[in-house]
Amino acid sequence: MAKPVFNAREGEQIFAEKVSADSWKTPRQTMERQISGKFYFTDQRIVFLASGLLGTESVSWEIEMKDIQSVKACLTPPFFPFGIQILMKDGSKYKIGILKREKYIEWIEQHISPAVSV
């Protein structure tokens, strides 16, 4: 399989691209594990493309902004203040480690769909 690449969708607004950071937890992982790569933040989704030579497609991922329930700051191992935890509407969680996390948390909060009241 070819190494995954980022392709913007038509009309997609890119906030930040090729941001070096780490993915620490995804729903596919049973334990936290540091996977280095590049993040792409857009008004529609967050894309993580893992770095490395082999197997990067299995640990790369993307999530839609409309599927995010909430986002908050957290710690990354061992106790570094770089983490962002993303809770999805289906209950699954993602954890990323990134410098200057406050601006990314703010960006995500501004672009997630508000809960629908009945």
N, CA and C atoms as an extended XYZ file, in Angstrom:
354
Properties=species:S:1:pos:R:3:atomname:S:1:resname:S:1:resid:I:1 pbc="F F F"
N         0.825       -1.187        0.000 N   MET     1
C         0.000        0.000        0.000 CA  MET     1
C         0.865        1.244        0.000 C   MET     1
N         0.392        2.263       -0.661 N   ALA     2
C         1.136        3.521       -0.714 CA  ALA     2
C         0.987        4.282        0.596 C   ALA     2
N         1.987        5.068        0.903 N   LYS     3
C         1.947        5.907        2.107 CA  LYS     3
C         0.827        6.933        1.935 C   LYS     3
N        -0.019        7.118        2.968 N   PRO     4
C        -1.120        8.069        2.840 CA  PRO     4
C        -0.625        9.508        2.656 C   PRO     4
N        -1.389       10.269        1.906 N   VAL     5
C        -1.083       11.686        1.692 CA  VAL     5
C        -2.342       12.507        1.975 C   VAL     5
N        -2.146       13.768        2.292 N   PHE     6
C        -3.264       14.658        2.556 CA  PHE     6
C        -3.688       15.331        1.265 C   PHE     6
N        -4.972       15.263        0.988 N   ASN     7
C        -5.560       15.980       -0.129 CA  ASN     7
C        -6.745       16.758        0.398 C   ASN     7
N        -6.697       18.071        0.238 N   ALA     8
C        -7.800       18.914        0.695 CA  ALA     8
C        -9.025       18.669       -0.175 C   ALA     8
N       -10.180       18.722        0.446 N   ARG     9
C       -11.442       18.604       -0.274 CA  ARG     9
C       -11.763       19.950       -0.915 C   ARG     9
N       -12.621       19.918       -1.887 N   GLU    10
C       -13.041       21.168       -2.528 CA  GLU    10
C       -13.740       22.047       -1.491 C   GLU    10
N       -13.300       23.285       -1.370 N   GLY    11
C       -13.889       24.237       -0.444 CA  GLY    11
C       -13.437       24.089        1.003 C   GLY    11
N       -12.562       23.160        1.280 N   GLU    12
C       -12.083       22.938        2.645 CA  GLU    12
C       -11.077       24.026        3.021 C   GLU    12
N       -11.286       24.631        4.188 N   GLN    13
C       -10.404       25.678        4.683 CA  GLN    13
C        -9.352       25.061        5.605 C   GLN    13
N        -8.081       25.244        5.289 N   ILE    14
C        -6.998       24.673        6.084 CA  ILE    14
C        -6.530       25.691        7.114 C   ILE    14
N        -6.543       25.280        8.377 N   PHE    15
C        -6.059       26.119        9.470 CA  PHE    15
C        -4.563       25.933        9.656 C   PHE    15
N        -4.123       24.677        9.687 N   ALA    16
C        -2.702       24.371        9.879 CA  ALA    16
C        -2.403       23.060        9.156 C   ALA    16
N        -1.246       23.002        8.507 N   GLU    17
C        -0.872       21.782        7.800 CA  GLU    17
C         0.578       21.422        8.069 C   GLU    17
N         0.859       20.140        7.980 N   LYS    18
C         2.197       19.589        8.211 CA  LYS    18
C         2.730       19.956        9.589 C   LYS    18
N         1.850       19.923       10.586 N   VAL    19
C         2.233       20.235       11.961 CA  VAL    19
C         2.825       18.969       12.582 C   VAL    19
N         4.083       19.025       12.964 N   SER    20
C         4.732       17.873       13.596 CA  SER    20
C         4.158       17.678       14.990 C   SER    20
N         3.679       16.474       15.255 N   ALA    21
C         3.068       16.160       16.548 CA  ALA    21
C         2.959       14.642       16.674 C   ALA    21
N         2.378       14.200       17.786 N   ASP    22
C         2.258       12.770       18.058 CA  ASP    22
C         0.815       12.375       18.310 C   ASP    22
N         0.462       11.208       17.810 N   SER    23
C        -0.802       10.580       18.148 CA  SER    23
C        -0.497        9.613       19.291 C   SER    23
N        -1.257        9.695       20.373 N   TRP    24
C        -1.006        8.847       21.545 CA  TRP    24
C        -2.070        7.788       21.726 C   TRP    24
N        -3.293        8.070       21.306 N   LYS    25
C        -4.378        7.123       21.527 CA  LYS    25
C        -5.435        7.300       20.461 C   LYS    25
N        -5.908        6.164       19.928 N   THR    26
C        -7.032        6.142       19.006 CA  THR    26
C        -7.930        4.976       19.425 C   THR    26
N        -9.140        4.913       18.914 N   PRO    27
C       -10.009        3.786       19.265 CA  PRO    27
C        -9.420        2.426       18.856 C   PRO    27
N        -8.543        2.399       17.864 N   ARG    28
C        -7.929        1.137       17.423 CA  ARG    28
C        -6.808        0.665       18.336 C   ARG    28
N        -6.290        1.527       19.199 N   GLN    29
C        -5.195        1.184       20.100 CA  GLN    29
C        -5.740        0.770       21.460 C   GLN    29
N        -5.232       -0.331       22.005 N   THR    30
C        -5.660       -0.763       23.330 CA  THR    30
C        -4.862       -0.050       24.413 C   THR    30
N        -3.634        0.351       24.099 N   MET    31
C        -2.781        1.069       25.045 CA  MET    31
C        -2.253        2.338       24.384 C   MET    31
N        -1.910        3.331       25.214 N   GLU    32
C        -1.311        4.538       24.660 CA  GLU    32
C         0.070        4.221       24.109 C   GLU    32
N         0.337        4.754       22.913 N   ARG    33
C         1.622        4.551       22.267 CA  ARG    33
C         1.922        5.779       21.420 C   ARG    33
N         3.132        6.282       21.529 N   GLN    34
C         3.526        7.476       20.796 CA  GLN    34
C         3.817        7.128       19.339 C   GLN    34
N         3.081        7.792       18.442 N   ILE    35
C         3.299        7.625       17.003 CA  ILE    35
C         3.503        9.021       16.430 C   ILE    35
N         4.676        9.282       15.917 N   SER    36
C         5.000       10.608       15.382 CA  SER    36
C         4.472       10.760       13.966 C   SER    36
N         4.165       11.996       13.616 N   GLY    37
C         3.674       12.261       12.273 CA  GLY    37
C         3.340       13.723       12.079 C   GLY    37
N         2.483       13.973       11.102 N   LYS    38
C         2.054       15.333       10.746 CA  LYS    38
C         0.539       15.424       10.847 C   LYS    38
N         0.088       16.541       11.409 N   PHE    39
C        -1.343       16.816       11.524 CA  PHE    39
C        -1.752       17.881       10.523 C   PHE    39
N        -2.989       17.767       10.081 N   TYR    40
C        -3.628       18.737        9.210 CA  TYR    40
C        -4.958       19.091        9.868 C   TYR    40
N        -5.164       20.363       10.155 N   PHE    41
C        -6.391       20.835       10.795 CA  PHE    41
C        -7.158       21.669        9.778 C   PHE    41
N        -8.392       21.284        9.519 N   THR    42
C        -9.225       22.042        8.589 CA  THR    42
C       -10.570       22.323        9.246 C   THR    42
N       -11.406       23.080        8.546 N   ASP    43
C       -12.732       23.370        9.079 CA  ASP    43
C       -13.649       22.154        9.031 C   ASP    43
N       -13.234       21.077        8.344 N   GLN    44
C       -14.068       19.880        8.208 CA  GLN    44
C       -13.543       18.662        8.951 C   GLN    44
N       -12.222       18.607        9.183 N   ARG    45
C       -11.654       17.386        9.758 CA  ARG    45
C       -10.265       17.618       10.337 C   ARG    45
N        -9.810       16.608       11.068 N   ILE    46
C        -8.440       16.547       11.557 CA  ILE    46
C        -7.844       15.294       10.950 C   ILE    46
N        -6.688       15.441       10.314 N   VAL    47
C        -6.028       14.319        9.652 CA  VAL    47
C        -4.657       14.121       10.286 C   VAL    47
N        -4.332       12.873       10.616 N   PHE    48
C        -3.008       12.522       11.131 CA  PHE    48
C        -2.378       11.531       10.174 C   PHE    48
N        -1.209       11.893        9.645 N   LEU    49
C        -0.446       11.007        8.768 CA  LEU    49
C         0.837       10.629        9.489 C   LEU    49
N         0.955        9.361        9.839 N   ALA    50
C         2.107        8.876       10.589 CA  ALA    50
C         3.367        8.951        9.747 C   ALA    50
N         4.486        9.208       10.417 N   SER    51
C         5.793        9.224        9.760 CA  SER    51
C         6.369        7.817        9.806 C   SER    51
N         7.314        7.568        8.963 N   GLY    52
C         7.963        6.263        8.965 CA  GLY    52
C         7.943        5.640        7.590 C   GLY    52
N         8.569        4.506        7.496 N   LEU    53
C         8.699        3.850        6.202 CA  LEU    53
C         7.631        2.804        5.938 C   LEU    53
N         7.296        2.000        6.944 N   LEU    54
C         6.364        0.901        6.739 CA  LEU    54
C         5.184        0.978        7.692 C   LEU    54
N         4.030        0.554        7.242 N   GLY    55
C         2.864        0.433        8.093 CA  GLY    55
C         2.210        1.720        8.522 C   GLY    55
N         2.551        2.832        7.892 N   THR    56
C         1.990        4.105        8.346 CA  THR    56
C         0.496        4.203        8.068 C   THR    56
N         0.002        3.503        7.042 N   GLU    57
C        -1.426        3.586        6.739 CA  GLU    57
C        -2.267        2.984        7.861 C   GLU    57
N        -1.725        2.026        8.602 N   SER    58
C        -2.496        1.391        9.669 CA  SER    58
C        -2.611        2.259       10.924 C   SER    58
N        -1.740        3.235       11.086 N   VAL    59
C        -1.790        4.104       12.264 CA  VAL    59
C        -2.118        5.561       11.912 C   VAL    59
N        -2.301        5.855       10.647 N   SER    60
C        -2.770        7.174       10.227 CA  SER    60
C        -4.290        7.186       10.364 C   SER    60
N        -4.854        8.376       10.584 N   TRP    61
C        -6.295        8.458       10.773 CA  TRP    61
C        -6.812        9.842       10.433 C   TRP    61
N        -8.133        9.930       10.300 N   GLU    62
C        -8.783       11.231       10.161 CA  GLU    62
C       -10.143       11.158       10.824 C   GLU    62
N       -10.549       12.287       11.393 N   ILE    63
C       -11.858       12.380       12.025 CA  ILE    63
C       -12.557       13.632       11.512 C   ILE    63
N       -13.856       13.540       11.432 N   GLU    64
C       -14.668       14.660       10.961 CA  GLU    64
C       -15.002       15.576       12.136 C   GLU    64
N       -14.933       16.874       11.927 N   MET    65
C       -15.264       17.839       12.969 CA  MET    65
C       -16.707       17.645       13.460 C   MET    65
N       -17.599       17.299       12.562 N   LYS    66
C       -19.006       17.132       12.933 CA  LYS    66
C       -19.231       15.961       13.887 C   LYS    66
N       -18.257       15.047       13.982 N   ASP    67
C       -18.382       13.884       14.854 CA  ASP    67
C       -17.741       14.083       16.228 C   ASP    67
N       -17.128       15.249       16.454 N   ILE    68
C       -16.470       15.536       17.733 CA  ILE    68
C       -17.493       16.087       18.720 C   ILE    68
N       -17.507       15.503       19.912 N   GLN    69
C       -18.394       15.985       20.974 CA  GLN    69
C       -17.723       17.077       21.797 C   GLN    69
N       -16.458       16.829       22.199 N   SER    70
C       -15.764       17.812       23.021 CA  SER    70
C       -14.254       17.644       22.890 C   SER    70
N       -13.545       18.651       23.379 N   VAL    71
C       -12.080       18.637       23.349 CA  VAL    71
C       -11.587       19.279       24.639 C   VAL    71
N       -10.483       18.743       25.180 N   LYS    72
C        -9.934       19.329       26.400 CA  LYS    72
C        -8.433       19.079       26.466 C   LYS    72
N        -7.767       19.896       27.255 N   ALA    73
C        -6.334       19.726       27.484 CA  ALA    73
C        -6.120       18.526       28.404 C   ALA    73
N        -4.994       17.832       28.214 N   CYS    74
C        -4.632       16.710       29.062 CA  CYS    74
C        -3.112       16.575       29.065 C   CYS    74
N        -2.606       15.616       29.790 N   LEU    75
C        -1.166       15.357       29.840 CA  LEU    75
C        -0.813       14.238       28.867 C   LEU    75
N         0.410       14.294       28.349 N   THR    76
C         0.945       13.163       27.588 CA  THR    76
C         2.036       12.528       28.447 C   THR    76
N         2.269       11.233       28.263 N   PRO    77
C         3.286       10.555       29.086 CA  PRO    77
C         4.657       11.188       28.940 C   PRO    77
N         5.448       11.234       30.013 N   PRO    78
C         5.039       10.783       31.337 CA  PRO    78
C         4.111       11.780       32.029 C   PRO    78
N         4.384       13.073       31.994 N   PHE    79
C         3.495       14.077       32.595 CA  PHE    79
C         3.702       15.428       31.916 C   PHE    79
N         3.690       15.452       30.583 N   PHE    80
C         3.941       16.688       29.843 CA  PHE    80
C         2.626       17.388       29.493 C   PHE    80
N         2.592       18.721       29.597 N   PRO    81
C         1.363       19.472       29.325 CA  PRO    81
C         1.186       19.812       27.842 C   PRO    81
N         1.232       18.795       26.992 N   PHE    82
C         1.104       19.006       25.548 CA  PHE    82
C        -0.133       18.332       24.960 C   PHE    82
N        -0.899       17.634       25.779 N   GLY    83
C        -1.956       16.774       25.264 CA  GLY    83
C        -3.263       17.477       24.956 C   GLY    83
N        -3.958       16.899       23.985 N   ILE    84
C        -5.325       17.272       23.651 CA  ILE    84
C        -6.115       15.970       23.578 C   ILE    84
N        -7.182       15.890       24.363 N   GLN    85
C        -8.059       14.726       24.286 CA  GLN    85
C        -9.310       15.113       23.523 C   GLN    85
N        -9.651       14.309       22.531 N   ILE    86
C       -10.823       14.551       21.707 CA  ILE    86
C       -11.819       13.425       21.970 C   ILE    86
N       -13.015       13.785       22.433 N   LEU    87
C       -14.076       12.822       22.673 CA  LEU    87
C       -15.050       12.894       21.503 C   LEU    87
N       -15.275       11.745       20.895 N   MET    88
C       -16.170       11.679       19.753 CA  MET    88
C       -17.609       11.444       20.232 C   MET    88
N       -18.581       11.751       19.404 N   LYS    89
C       -19.991       11.567       19.762 CA  LYS    89
C       -20.334       10.107       20.009 C   LYS    89
N       -19.570        9.178       19.421 N   ASP    90
C       -19.822        7.749       19.638 CA  ASP    90
C       -19.133        7.220       20.903 C   ASP    90
N       -18.466        8.109       21.652 N   GLY    91
C       -17.817        7.723       22.895 CA  GLY    91
C       -16.341        7.363       22.755 C   GLY    91
N       -15.840        7.232       21.543 N   SER    92
C       -14.425        6.907       21.347 CA  SER    92
C       -13.567        8.140       21.620 C   SER    92
N       -12.275        7.895       21.898 N   LYS    93
C       -11.366        8.985       22.266 CA  LYS    93
C       -10.090        8.946       21.446 C   LYS    93
N        -9.577       10.142       21.203 N   TYR    94
C        -8.276       10.330       20.571 CA  TYR    94
C        -7.454       11.208       21.500 C   TYR    94
N        -6.151       10.948       21.569 N   LYS    95
C        -5.255       11.807       22.339 CA  LYS    95
C        -4.073       12.148       21.449 C   LYS    95
N        -3.774       13.444       21.358 N   ILE    96
C        -2.631       13.892       20.578 CA  ILE    96
C        -1.726       14.743       21.454 C   ILE    96
N        -0.459       14.763       21.123 N   GLY    97
C         0.515       15.600       21.806 CA  GLY    97
C         1.054       16.614       20.821 C   GLY    97
N         0.901       17.899       21.160 N   ILE    98
C         1.263       18.948       20.215 CA  ILE    98
C         1.688       20.207       20.974 C   ILE    98
N         2.698       20.868       20.478 N   LEU    99
C         3.120       22.134       21.071 CA  LEU    99
C         2.089       23.219       20.756 C   LEU    99
N         1.985       24.208       21.633 N   LYS   100
C         1.031       25.320       21.467 CA  LYS   100
C        -0.402       24.795       21.343 C   LYS   100
N        -0.720       23.830       22.190 N   ARG   101
C        -2.009       23.146       22.093 CA  ARG   101
C        -3.211       24.070       22.240 C   ARG   101
N        -3.042       25.188       22.944 N   GLU   102
C        -4.172       26.075       23.191 CA  GLU   102
C        -4.808       26.567       21.888 C   GLU   102
N        -3.982       26.900       20.904 N   LYS   103
C        -4.559       27.416       19.653 CA  LYS   103
C        -5.310       26.328       18.893 C   LYS   103
N        -4.872       25.068       19.024 N   TYR   104
C        -5.567       23.969       18.346 CA  TYR   104
C        -6.857       23.614       19.076 C   TYR   104
N        -6.837       23.655       20.400 N   ILE   105
C        -8.057       23.422       21.173 CA  ILE   105
C        -9.095       24.473       20.804 C   ILE   105
N        -8.676       25.724       20.766 N   GLU   106
C        -9.590       26.807       20.407 CA  GLU   106
C       -10.153       26.612       18.997 C   GLU   106
N        -9.308       26.241       18.057 N   TRP   107
C        -9.749       26.024       16.676 CA  TRP   107
C       -10.784       24.902       16.619 C   TRP   107
N       -10.507       23.792       17.296 N   ILE   108
C       -11.432       22.661       17.290 CA  ILE   108
C       -12.765       23.071       17.916 C   ILE   108
N       -12.713       23.742       19.058 N   GLU   109
C       -13.942       24.181       19.734 CA  GLU   109
C       -14.797       25.068       18.829 C   GLU   109
N       -14.165       25.891       18.034 N   GLN   110
C       -14.898       26.789       17.141 CA  GLN   110
C       -15.531       26.061       15.957 C   GLN   110
N       -15.051       24.854       15.650 N   HIS   111
C       -15.516       24.172       14.449 CA  HIS   111
C       -16.294       22.881       14.675 C   HIS   111
N       -16.488       22.506       15.928 N   ILE   112
C       -17.312       21.308       16.168 CA  ILE   112
C       -18.782       21.704       16.146 C   ILE   112
N       -19.595       20.770       15.711 N   SER   113
C       -21.021       21.026       15.627 CA  SER   113
C       -21.628       21.075       17.019 C   SER   113
N       -22.424       22.076       17.310 N   PRO   114
C       -23.050       22.133       18.632 CA  PRO   114
C       -24.058       21.014       18.790 C   PRO   114
N       -24.274       20.609       20.022 N   ALA   115
C       -25.255       19.554       20.297 CA  ALA   115
C       -26.638       20.045       19.895 C   ALA   115
N       -27.435       19.160       19.366 N   VAL   116
C       -28.791       19.511       18.936 CA  VAL   116
C       -29.743       19.304       20.106 C   VAL   116
N       -30.498       20.337       20.454 N   SER   117
C       -31.464       20.243       21.535 CA  SER   117
C       -32.797       19.793       20.984 C   SER   117
N       -33.489       18.962       21.764 N   VAL   118
C       -34.806       18.479       21.339 CA  VAL   118
C       -35.885       19.130       22.158 C   VAL   118
